[in-house]
């Protein structure tokens, strides 16, 4: 469609195509939805879920070549296969350093491959609801190990012995040697000891779980820092290669100018 605007002494003509604009948007949309084949699983995957192999670290490229052979210059790998390769590489590094891997090491490797936060996983495991017996044993252990319990129990003992020794009643209900008091004390000790032991056992389990969580978090941080260092080294190597190439181009240009001046 051609649009002409007339004015005093001038005439402006503008050609406008209503078909060209949708074509541009269609091209951009088509490029964003392009699909390529993964070099490892050979599945056709959208481009947003693929990663260029030539931009990865040399250790990952060696793992990919070990599984699928020589790679093309434009080879790409999907997210799932890349996560699996990273897990394999981390597992191989830990096996070389520590020998046999523990269950905690494998859990950290699995979280690292799935890109899941180890801190959140550990916190979710610690949020187990307490049962009535757990709460009761904690309350008894907390009260039995306090000065309040000692003071209250001392007052009860002194009052008991005073009532049965001074003779406030015509017939004391527990005269000396306080057999009933000894029986009550034995019953209290027999009931309190296993309850406190249950609380201590659960506390030991919590401490063990906390130590395991700390170990997993520290291992995850160590692996993340190691990968970050490798990425930085890889990026620096690429930057140095590009700087060397640019420097060589500048030297060639300067030599060309000097040669022209000499001519």
Backbone as CSV, one residue per row, in Angstrom:
resi,resn,N_x,N_y,N_z,CA_x,CA_y,CA_z,C_x,C_y,C_z
1,UNK,0.854,-1.190,0.000,0.000,0.000,0.000,0.883,1.229,0.000
2,UNK,0.520,2.239,-0.818,1.314,3.450,-0.949,0.509,4.621,-0.433
3,UNK,1.087,5.389,0.499,0.399,6.509,1.129,1.086,7.782,0.693
4,UNK,0.309,8.738,0.071,0.856,10.006,-0.423,0.215,11.149,0.341
5,UNK,1.032,12.122,0.764,0.550,13.301,1.488,0.985,14.517,0.694
6,UNK,0.012,15.330,0.322,0.291,16.517,-0.474,0.352,17.734,0.431
7,UNK,1.289,18.615,0.125,1.424,19.852,0.864,1.759,20.968,-0.089
8,UNK,1.930,22.199,0.434,2.246,23.335,-0.437,3.638,23.185,-1.039
9,UNK,3.677,22.872,-2.310,4.943,22.752,-3.026,5.650,21.434,-2.813
10,UNK,5.082,20.553,-2.009,5.747,19.283,-1.724,4.748,18.147,-1.804
11,UNK,5.271,17.017,-2.056,4.443,15.815,-2.060,5.266,14.674,-1.457
12,UNK,4.762,14.120,-0.351,5.455,13.049,0.364,4.747,11.753,0.069
13,UNK,5.486,10.806,-0.393,4.940,9.484,-0.671,5.646,8.467,0.230
14,UNK,4.885,7.608,0.822,5.429,6.597,1.748,4.821,5.257,1.398
15,UNK,5.669,4.337,1.117,5.203,2.980,0.822,5.170,2.192,2.115
16,UNK,4.066,1.559,2.350,3.888,0.789,3.581,3.348,-0.583,3.228
17,UNK,3.966,-1.560,3.718,3.523,-2.939,3.498,3.016,-3.504,4.803
18,UNK,1.773,-3.956,4.758,1.177,-4.537,5.954,1.535,-6.003,6.103
19,UNK,2.228,-6.521,5.111,2.593,-7.927,5.189,3.992,-8.123,5.757
20,UNK,4.819,-7.039,5.707,6.200,-7.204,6.148,6.316,-7.286,7.658
21,UNK,5.509,-6.503,8.407,5.630,-6.478,9.861,5.284,-7.818,10.487
22,UNK,4.184,-8.484,10.114,3.933,-9.797,10.687,5.014,-10.802,10.343
23,UNK,5.671,-10.638,9.177,6.716,-11.583,8.814,7.890,-11.478,9.774
24,UNK,8.246,-10.229,10.173,9.355,-10.051,11.105,9.039,-10.699,12.433
25,UNK,7.818,-10.462,12.933,7.442,-11.066,14.214,7.386,-12.577,14.112
26,UNK,6.932,-13.075,12.950,6.876,-14.527,12.791,8.276,-15.131,12.766
27,UNK,9.222,-14.400,12.141,10.589,-14.909,12.089,11.198,-14.971,13.480
28,UNK,10.974,-13.886,14.279,11.527,-13.891,15.635,10.889,-14.961,16.489
29,UNK,9.567,-15.156,16.309,8.893,-16.202,17.077,9.385,-17.576,16.680
30,UNK,9.595,-17.758,15.363,10.074,-19.059,14.906,11.481,-19.342,15.415
31,UNK,12.331,-18.286,15.461,13.691,-18.507,15.958,13.705,-18.851,17.430
32,UNK,12.740,-18.281,18.200,12.700,-18.596,19.631,12.176,-19.986,19.889
33,UNK,11.432,-20.549,18.911,10.865,-21.887,19.084,11.604,-22.929,18.242
34,UNK,12.821,-22.620,17.808,13.579,-23.588,17.031,13.963,-24.780,17.899
35,UNK,14.116,-25.916,17.256,14.492,-27.146,17.952,15.764,-27.698,17.330
36,UNK,16.588,-28.288,18.184,17.831,-28.904,17.735,17.953,-30.266,18.392
37,UNK,18.880,-31.025,17.905,19.081,-32.378,18.412,20.197,-32.387,19.446
38,UNK,19.944,-33.070,20.545,20.953,-33.226,21.590,22.013,-34.214,21.107
39,UNK,23.273,-33.891,21.323,24.356,-34.747,20.839,24.514,-36.017,21.668
40,UNK,23.887,-36.076,22.838,24.065,-37.235,23.711,22.886,-38.195,23.640
41,UNK,21.681,-37.672,23.837,20.494,-38.542,23.783,19.834,-38.549,22.413
42,UNK,20.265,-37.652,21.503,19.754,-37.574,20.127,18.250,-37.287,20.092
43,UNK,17.765,-36.569,21.080,16.366,-36.142,21.096,16.264,-34.709,20.595
44,UNK,15.160,-34.411,19.929,14.924,-33.056,19.449,14.333,-32.234,20.587
45,UNK,15.055,-31.189,20.986,14.710,-30.393,22.165,14.642,-28.930,21.742
46,UNK,13.731,-28.127,22.325,13.716,-26.692,22.020,15.053,-26.035,22.342
47,UNK,15.344,-24.970,21.602,16.655,-24.331,21.726,16.895,-23.751,23.111
48,UNK,15.830,-23.364,23.808,16.017,-22.766,25.132,16.461,-23.792,26.178
49,UNK,16.322,-25.075,25.863,16.739,-26.134,26.787,18.047,-26.789,26.350
50,UNK,18.777,-26.154,25.450,20.040,-26.699,24.949,21.195,-25.774,25.318
51,UNK,22.385,-26.355,25.404,23.595,-25.606,25.742,24.683,-25.958,24.735
52,UNK,25.395,-24.949,24.295,26.482,-25.170,23.339,27.645,-25.874,24.036
53,UNK,28.122,-26.943,23.419,29.186,-27.739,24.038,30.515,-26.999,24.002
54,UNK,30.764,-26.235,22.939,32.066,-25.574,22.808,32.279,-24.469,23.835
55,UNK,31.208,-24.040,24.530,31.347,-23.017,25.568,31.517,-23.610,26.960
56,UNK,31.584,-24.930,27.060,31.704,-25.587,28.366,33.167,-25.819,28.715
57,UNK,33.368,-26.256,29.952,34.711,-26.538,30.427,35.246,-27.803,29.769
58,UNK,36.558,-27.896,29.736,37.193,-29.027,29.049,36.871,-30.361,29.717
59,UNK,36.683,-30.358,31.045,36.373,-31.616,31.735,35.013,-32.160,31.308
60,UNK,34.028,-31.274,31.151,32.712,-31.719,30.689,32.760,-32.155,29.230
61,UNK,33.532,-31.451,28.424,33.648,-31.837,27.009,34.271,-33.227,26.887
62,UNK,35.247,-33.523,27.725,35.859,-34.860,27.697,34.856,-35.943,28.079
63,UNK,33.991,-35.649,29.066,32.964,-36.626,29.438,31.982,-36.861,28.295
64,UNK,31.597,-35.778,27.619,30.654,-35.910,26.504,31.284,-36.706,25.366
65,UNK,32.533,-36.400,25.041,33.208,-37.126,23.960,33.441,-38.590,24.322
66,UNK,33.612,-38.873,25.602,33.796,-40.266,26.013,32.534,-41.095,25.809
67,UNK,31.361,-40.432,25.800,30.103,-41.162,25.652,29.575,-41.165,24.226
68,UNK,29.817,-40.090,23.484,29.242,-40.021,22.134,30.283,-39.813,21.042
69,UNK,31.564,-39.843,21.355,32.585,-39.725,20.337,32.893,-38.277,19.982
70,UNK,33.605,-38.060,18.870,33.962,-36.698,18.456,32.717,-35.841,18.233
71,UNK,32.827,-34.575,18.589,31.692,-33.660,18.527,31.856,-32.694,17.368
72,UNK,30.706,-32.272,16.850,30.706,-31.249,15.811,30.932,-29.879,16.444
73,UNK,31.223,-28.904,15.600,31.507,-27.567,16.123,30.275,-26.926,16.739
74,UNK,29.084,-27.256,16.211,27.845,-26.666,16.721,27.063,-27.659,17.584
75,UNK,27.741,-28.597,18.207,27.054,-29.606,19.026,26.423,-28.958,20.251
76,UNK,25.273,-29.476,20.625,24.535,-28.970,21.782,24.055,-30.139,22.632
77,UNK,23.821,-29.835,23.909,23.385,-30.857,24.863,22.210,-30.313,25.665
78,UNK,21.275,-31.182,26.010,20.063,-30.752,26.704,20.319,-30.623,28.207
79,UNK,19.324,-30.056,28.911,19.464,-29.811,30.347,19.612,-31.104,31.142
80,UNK,18.798,-32.105,30.826,18.826,-33.358,31.594,20.175,-34.057,31.477
81,UNK,20.688,-34.154,30.262,21.979,-34.820,30.075,23.120,-34.023,30.706
82,UNK,23.017,-32.694,30.654,24.057,-31.873,31.270,24.065,-32.049,32.786
83,UNK,22.877,-32.117,33.397,22.802,-32.353,34.847,23.359,-33.725,35.205
84,UNK,23.041,-34.734,34.376,23.569,-36.081,34.638,25.093,-36.107,34.521
85,UNK,25.644,-35.404,33.536,27.098,-35.364,33.390,27.756,-34.654,34.565
86,UNK,27.140,-33.589,35.037,27.697,-32.899,36.199,27.684,-33.799,37.431
87,UNK,26.605,-34.560,37.613,26.561,-35.495,38.742,27.665,-36.543,38.610
88,UNK,27.845,-37.073,37.406,28.895,-38.075,37.204,30.281,-37.500,37.494
89,UNK,30.495,-36.273,37.068,31.813,-35.669,37.277,32.075,-35.416,38.758
90,UNK,31.074,-34.878,39.467,31.244,-34.631,40.903,31.450,-35.943,41.653
91,UNK,30.675,-36.966,41.282,30.823,-38.271,41.927,32.215,-38.853,41.666
92,UNK,32.723,-38.668,40.466,34.064,-39.165,40.145,35.131,-38.436,40.951
93,UNK,34.979,-37.117,41.105,35.948,-36.349,41.887,35.948,-36.780,43.351
94,UNK,34.751,-36.966,43.919,34.673,-37.378,45.321,35.220,-38.784,45.523
95,UNK,34.980,-39.658,44.561,35.529,-41.011,44.673,37.051,-41.002,44.608
96,UNK,37.611,-40.128,43.788,39.071,-40.042,43.717,39.666,-39.491,45.008
97,UNK,38.939,-38.580,45.675,39.458,-37.974,46.892,39.210,-38.840,48.123
98,UNK,38.012,-39.430,48.228,37.612,-40.102,49.466,37.459,-41.604,49.326
99,UNK,37.525,-42.111,48.140,37.331,-43.542,47.956,35.863,-43.880,47.818
100,UNK,35.290,-44.501,48.836,33.884,-44.902,48.787,33.001,-43.746,49.239
101,UNK,31.897,-43.539,48.527,30.968,-42.462,48.850,29.941,-42.939,49.868
102,UNK,29.594,-42.052,50.789,28.565,-42.352,51.780,27.195,-41.943,51.248
103,UNK,26.167,-42.270,52.016,24.809,-41.892,51.618,24.640,-40.378,51.608
104,UNK,25.286,-39.697,52.548,25.199,-38.234,52.582,25.842,-37.622,51.343
105,UNK,26.978,-38.184,50.912,27.625,-37.681,49.694,26.721,-37.854,48.474
106,UNK,26.067,-38.996,48.388,25.179,-39.239,47.247,23.960,-38.316,47.289
107,UNK,23.466,-38.016,48.485,22.338,-37.087,48.584,22.737,-35.693,48.137
108,UNK,23.935,-35.258,48.524,24.411,-33.939,48.100,24.607,-33.903,46.589
109,UNK,25.154,-34.970,46.012,25.345,-35.028,44.560,24.002,-34.993,43.843
110,UNK,23.003,-35.704,44.388,21.671,-35.692,43.773,21.053,-34.301,43.840
111,UNK,21.185,-33.610,44.982,20.666,-32.245,45.094,21.387,-31.302,44.146
112,UNK,22.688,-31.510,43.996,23.452,-30.656,43.088,23.036,-30.878,41.643
113,UNK,22.746,-32.119,41.281,22.313,-32.403,39.912,20.929,-31.863,39.616
114,UNK,20.035,-31.924,40.601,18.681,-31.403,40.408,18.586,-29.910,40.641
115,UNK,19.705,-29.283,41.057,19.733,-27.851,41.370,18.747,-27.529,42.490
116,UNK,18.764,-28.372,43.530,17.904,-28.197,44.699,18.766,-27.702,45.852
117,UNK,18.214,-26.805,46.660,18.950,-26.262,47.791,19.099,-27.325,48.880
118,UNK,20.327,-27.596,49.272,20.576,-28.560,50.351,20.121,-28.011,51.691
119,UNK,20.198,-26.701,51.884,19.758,-26.094,53.146,18.260,-26.298,53.335
120,UNK,17.482,-26.077,52.283,16.034,-26.279,52.390,15.685,-27.743,52.611
121,UNK,16.421,-28.645,51.971,16.175,-30.073,52.179,16.454,-30.477,53.618
122,UNK,17.561,-29.973,54.178,17.893,-30.293,55.565,16.887,-29.684,56.532
123,UNK,16.434,-28.456,56.245,15.447,-27.828,57.124,14.115,-28.568,57.079
124,UNK,13.742,-29.072,55.904,12.486,-29.825,55.801,12.546,-31.126,56.598
125,UNK,13.722,-31.754,56.653,13.854,-32.986,57.432,13.787,-32.717,58.929
126,UNK,14.240,-31.536,59.362,14.220,-31.222,60.789,12.855,-30.768,61.274
127,UNK,11.940,-30.502,60.364,10.618,-30.016,60.748,9.628,-31.153,60.991
128,UNK,10.102,-32.261,61.489,9.213,-33.383,61.802,8.386,-33.043,63.032
129,UNK,7.059,-33.201,62.994,6.228,-32.844,64.157,6.516,-33.757,65.344
130,UNK,6.522,-33.168,66.548,6.791,-33.920,67.768,5.537,-34.629,68.241
131,UNK,5.715,-35.839,68.722,4.603,-36.582,69.290,4.396,-36.173,70.743
132,UNK,3.293,-36.668,71.321,2.986,-36.312,72.706,4.061,-36.841,73.653
133,UNK,4.537,-38.063,73.418,5.578,-38.623,74.277,6.866,-37.826,74.218
134,UNK,7.216,-37.315,73.021,8.425,-36.503,72.893,8.297,-35.201,73.668
135,UNK,7.143,-34.550,73.532,6.946,-33.297,74.259,6.932,-33.524,75.766
136,UNK,6.298,-34.626,76.216,6.239,-34.915,77.657,7.627,-35.214,78.217
137,UNK,8.406,-36.014,77.497,9.759,-36.329,77.981,10.644,-35.095,78.020
138,UNK,10.493,-34.202,77.040,11.269,-32.961,77.064,10.876,-32.086,78.243
139,UNK,9.569,-32.023,78.531,9.109,-31.206,79.659,9.609,-31.767,80.990
140,UNK,9.529,-33.096,81.157,10.000,-33.716,82.407,11.506,-33.533,82.562
141,UNK,12.263,-33.728,81.480,13.715,-33.559,81.556,14.091,-32.111,81.839
142,UNK,13.359,-31.172,81.245,13.644,-29.760,81.490,13.329,-29.372,82.933
143,UNK,12.213,-29.878,83.459,11.851,-29.554,84.841,12.742,-30.290,85.839
144,UNK,13.082,-31.556,85.562,13.912,-32.320,86.493,15.348,-31.855,86.547
145,UNK,15.814,-31.140,85.562,17.187,-30.645,85.564,17.293,-29.174,85.880
146,UNK,16.367,-28.633,86.654,16.365,-27.210,86.983,16.444,-27.014,88.497
147,UNK,16.830,-25.808,88.884,16.866,-25.472,90.308,15.468,-25.419,90.896
148,UNK,14.494,-25.123,90.103,13.122,-25.080,90.610,12.692,-26.438,91.142
149,UNK,13.058,-27.501,90.411,12.720,-28.848,90.879,13.432,-29.163,92.196
150,UNK,14.703,-28.780,92.300,15.456,-29.064,93.527,14.848,-28.329,94.718
151,UNK,14.489,-27.060,94.531,13.925,-26.276,95.638,12.566,-26.829,96.053
152,UNK,11.698,-27.094,95.068,10.359,-27.616,95.395,10.461,-28.977,96.076
153,UNK,11.337,-29.837,95.575,11.472,-31.170,96.163,12.055,-31.087,97.571
154,UNK,12.984,-30.162,97.800,13.542,-29.995,99.147,12.480,-29.511,100.120
155,UNK,11.637,-28.589,99.679,10.558,-28.100,100.548,9.597,-29.228,100.898
156,UNK,9.264,-30.063,99.911,8.350,-31.191,100.172,8.969,-32.170,101.168
157,UNK,10.251,-32.466,101.026,10.912,-33.397,101.949,10.954,-32.851,103.367
158,UNK,11.340,-31.578,103.493,11.420,-30.981,104.834,10.040,-30.926,105.473
159,UNK,9.027,-30.549,104.711,7.663,-30.485,105.255,7.174,-31.866,105.669
160,UNK,7.439,-32.857,104.828,7.019,-34.241,105.141,7.648,-34.711,106.454
161,UNK,8.963,-34.527,106.583,9.641,-34.997,107.797,9.222,-34.193,109.017
162,UNK,8.958,-32.884,108.834,8.541,-32.064,109.977,7.163,-32.476,110.477
163,UNK,6.249,-32.731,109.554,4.894,-33.126,109.962,4.918,-34.448,110.721
164,UNK,5.739,-35.371,110.276,5.761,-36.694,110.906,6.715,-36.769,112.094
165,UNK,7.504,-35.733,112.335,8.441,-35.759,113.465,7.967,-34.899,114.627
166,UNK,7.391,-33.728,114.348,6.970,-32.823,115.411,5.725,-33.347,116.102
167,UNK,4.890,-34.033,115.358,3.674,-34.573,115.941,2.492,-33.634,115.833
168,UNK,2.286,-33.072,114.661,1.124,-32.215,114.465,-0.168,-33.013,114.497
169,UNK,-0.089,-34.290,114.137,-1.263,-35.152,114.187,-1.120,-36.126,115.364
170,UNK,-2.251,-36.671,115.801,-2.214,-37.636,116.906,-1.431,-38.868,116.512
171,UNK,-1.622,-39.279,115.292,-0.893,-40.446,114.785,-0.226,-40.055,113.460
172,UNK,1.095,-39.912,113.432,1.778,-39.570,112.175,1.530,-40.646,111.112
173,UNK,1.249,-40.208,109.890,0.955,-41.177,108.819,2.220,-41.838,108.276
174,UNK,3.415,-41.244,108.553,4.673,-41.869,108.101,5.770,-41.563,109.121
175,UNK,5.744,-42.245,110.252,6.750,-41.963,111.287,8.144,-42.388,110.837
176,UNK,9.103,-41.947,111.628,10.498,-42.334,111.375,10.608,-43.858,111.359
177,UNK,11.296,-44.448,110.401,12.277,-43.962,109.392,11.670,-43.575,108.054
178,UNK,10.449,-43.096,107.996,9.817,-42.553,106.780,9.820,-43.573,105.635
179,UNK,9.222,-44.676,105.884,9.186,-45.753,104.882,8.363,-45.340,103.663
180,UNK,7.230,-44.687,103.915,6.390,-44.243,102.792,7.111,-43.202,101.935
181,UNK,7.855,-42.316,102.595,8.620,-41.313,101.848,9.688,-41.976,100.981
182,UNK,10.379,-42.970,101.529,11.375,-43.701,100.735,10.737,-44.400,99.533
183,UNK,9.531,-44.946,99.754,8.836,-45.598,98.645,8.471,-44.600,97.554
184,UNK,7.987,-43.425,97.956,7.630,-42.400,96.967,8.866,-41.900,96.212
185,UNK,9.957,-41.709,96.960,11.187,-41.260,96.290,11.692,-42.301,95.296
186,UNK,11.602,-43.562,95.670,12.023,-44.626,94.753,11.150,-44.661,93.507
187,UNK,9.835,-44.473,93.686,8.927,-44.463,92.527,9.208,-43.280,91.613
188,UNK,9.445,-42.102,92.217,9.753,-40.920,91.403,11.040,-41.130,90.613
189,UNK,12.068,-41.670,91.276,13.338,-41.913,90.582,13.190,-42.961,89.488
190,UNK,12.395,-44.016,89.770,12.205,-45.068,88.768,11.440,-44.567,87.550
191,UNK,10.521,-43.621,87.746,9.757,-43.086,86.616,10.519,-41.982,85.885
192,UNK,11.270,-41.194,86.649,11.939,-40.042,86.051,13.150,-40.453,85.218
193,UNK,13.860,-41.472,85.647,15.093,-41.869,84.952,14.845,-42.293,83.505
194,UNK,13.906,-43.217,83.224,13.702,-43.584,81.805,13.151,-42.448,80.959
195,UNK,12.341,-41.565,81.574,11.817,-40.428,80.805,12.952,-39.500,80.399
196,UNK,13.868,-39.235,81.335,15.018,-38.386,81.014,15.920,-39.062,79.983
197,UNK,16.065,-40.370,80.081,16.875,-41.095,79.099,16.253,-41.027,77.706
198,UNK,14.916,-41.094,77.629,14.252,-40.947,76.327,14.509,-39.570,75.738
199,UNK,14.439,-38.540,76.580,14.703,-37.186,76.098,16.150,-37.032,75.641
200,UNK,17.086,-37.610,76.393,18.492,-37.540,75.996,18.745,-38.291,74.689
201,UNK,18.082,-39.425,74.524,18.238,-40.186,73.288,17.723,-39.396,72.090
202,UNK,16.579,-38.758,72.268,16.043,-37.954,71.167,16.931,-36.744,70.896
203,UNK,17.506,-36.165,71.954,18.410,-35.041,71.767,19.673,-35.472,71.031
204,UNK,20.173,-36.665,71.347,21.329,-37.190,70.616,20.998,-37.401,69.139
205,UNK,19.791,-37.869,68.865,19.382,-38.040,67.469,19.304,-36.701,66.749
206,UNK,18.796,-35.685,67.456,18.745,-34.350,66.861,20.148,-33.813,66.605
207,UNK,21.053,-34.033,67.550,22.434,-33.576,67.355,23.093,-34.302,66.183
208,UNK,22.831,-35.594,66.062,23.390,-36.345,64.939,22.824,-35.846,63.613
209,UNK,21.510,-35.576,63.595,20.893,-35.055,62.378,21.437,-33.674,62.038
210,UNK,21.658,-32.859,63.056,22.216,-31.529,62.818,23.642,-31.620,62.287
211,UNK,24.423,-32.562,62.829,25.792,-32.740,62.333,25.788,-33.224,60.880
212,UNK,24.876,-34.130,60.535,24.778,-34.597,59.149,24.369,-33.458,58.214
213,UNK,23.431,-32.627,58.672,23.010,-31.495,57.843,24.158,-30.506,57.638
214,UNK,24.920,-30.254,58.705,26.076,-29.363,58.568,27.101,-29.939,57.592
215,UNK,27.306,-31.245,57.665,28.247,-31.885,56.738,27.762,-31.754,55.292
216,UNK,26.461,-31.985,55.068,25.920,-31.881,53.717,26.018,-30.458,53.191
217,UNK,25.717,-29.484,54.043,25.772,-28.081,53.609,27.211,-27.673,53.300
218,UNK,28.148,-28.093,54.146,29.560,-27.762,53.894,30.070,-28.431,52.617
219,UNK,29.666,-29.682,52.392,30.080,-30.369,51.164,29.483,-29.694,49.936
220,UNK,28.221,-29.291,50.027,27.591,-28.596,48.894,28.302,-27.271,48.623
221,UNK,28.640,-26.542,49.685,29.350,-25.276,49.491,30.727,-25.508,48.868
222,UNK,31.412,-26.565,49.304,32.724,-26.881,48.730,32.619,-27.212,47.245
223,UNK,31.616,-28.006,46.875,31.452,-28.361,45.462,31.064,-27.148,44.627
224,UNK,30.191,-26.299,45.174,29.786,-25.101,44.435,30.975,-24.164,44.232
225,UNK,31.790,-23.992,45.269,32.962,-23.117,45.145,33.952,-23.685,44.136
226,UNK,34.115,-25.003,44.150,35.031,-25.631,43.189,34.534,-25.431,41.758
227,UNK,33.237,-25.620,41.539,32.697,-25.393,40.197,32.816,-23.930,39.792
228,UNK,32.615,-23.030,40.759,32.749,-21.606,40.452,34.176,-21.266,40.050
229,UNK,35.158,-21.841,40.745,36.554,-21.602,40.375,36.849,-22.133,38.973
230,UNK,36.310,-23.303,38.657,36.543,-23.860,37.325,35.901,-22.991,36.249
231,UNK,34.704,-22.481,36.538,34.054,-21.601,35.559,34.847,-20.318,35.362
232,UNK,35.358,-19.767,36.458,36.150,-18.541,36.343,37.432,-18.802,35.555
233,UNK,38.097,-19.928,35.841,39.311,-20.269,35.087,39.001,-20.469,33.606
234,UNK,37.876,-21.131,33.319,37.485,-21.338,31.922,37.200,-20.004,31.240
235,UNK,36.508,-19.111,31.940,36.201,-17.809,31.359,37.475,-16.996,31.152
236,UNK,38.383,-17.057,32.116,39.640,-16.323,31.972,40.459,-16.856,30.798
237,UNK,40.456,-18.171,30.615,41.194,-18.738,29.481,40.616,-18.255,28.158
238,UNK,39.276,-18.203,28.065,38.651,-17.694,26.847,38.976,-16.218,26.638
239,UNK,38.943,-15.450,27.722,39.228,-14.023,27.598,40.670,-13.791,27.166
240,UNK,41.600,-14.565,27.747,42.993,-14.416,27.339,43.189,-14.798,25.880
241,UNK,42.502,-15.834,25.426,42.616,-16.228,24.022,42.091,-15.128,23.103
242,UNK,40.978,-14.510,23.489,40.432,-13.430,22.664,41.334,-12.207,22.694
243,UNK,41.884,-11.894,23.866,42.801,-10.759,23.940,44.045,-10.997,23.089
244,UNK,44.549,-12.229,23.120,45.716,-12.537,22.284,45.378,-12.414,20.803
245,UNK,44.168,-12.839,20.439,43.755,-12.718,19.038,43.621,-11.258,18.630
246,UNK,43.012,-10.442,19.507,42.888,-9.013,19.201,44.257,-8.342,19.111
247,UNK,45.152,-8.725,19.988,46.490,-8.160,19.941,47.206,-8.527,18.640
248,UNK,47.025,-9.760,18.200,47.641,-10.179,16.942,47.060,-9.407,15.767
249,UNK,45.726,-9.157,15.803,45.104,-8.368,14.730,45.661,-6.955,14.707
250,UNK,45.816,-6.349,15.913,46.379,-5.000,15.970,47.815,-4.974,15.443
251,UNK,48.575,-5.991,15.779,49.955,-6.051,15.274,49.967,-6.170,13.755
252,UNK,49.072,-6.986,13.209,49.002,-7.129,11.748,48.612,-5.814,11.085
253,UNK,47.652,-5.092,11.701,47.252,-3.801,11.134,48.398,-2.799,11.167
254,UNK,49.111,-2.768,12.295,50.246,-1.846,12.384,51.331,-2.204,11.371
255,UNK,51.596,-3.485,11.208,52.593,-3.898,10.216,52.148,-3.534,8.809
256,UNK,50.827,-3.646,8.535,50.328,-3.265,7.218,50.491,-1.780,6.962
257,UNK,50.215,-0.960,7.981,50.388,0.485,7.804,51.859,0.845,7.593
258,UNK,52.726,0.224,8.366,54.155,0.504,8.204,54.624,0.096,6.810
259,UNK,54.107,-1.021,6.308,54.495,-1.484,4.976,54.012,-0.512,3.905
260,UNK,52.785,0.036,4.080,52.273,1.002,3.107,53.093,2.278,3.120
261,UNK,53.510,2.718,4.323,54.318,3.935,4.395,55.671,3.734,3.723
262,UNK,56.227,2.567,3.898,57.520,2.294,3.262,57.407,2.281,1.748
263,UNK,56.258,1.804,1.245,56.059,1.800,-0.200,55.879,3.220,-0.718
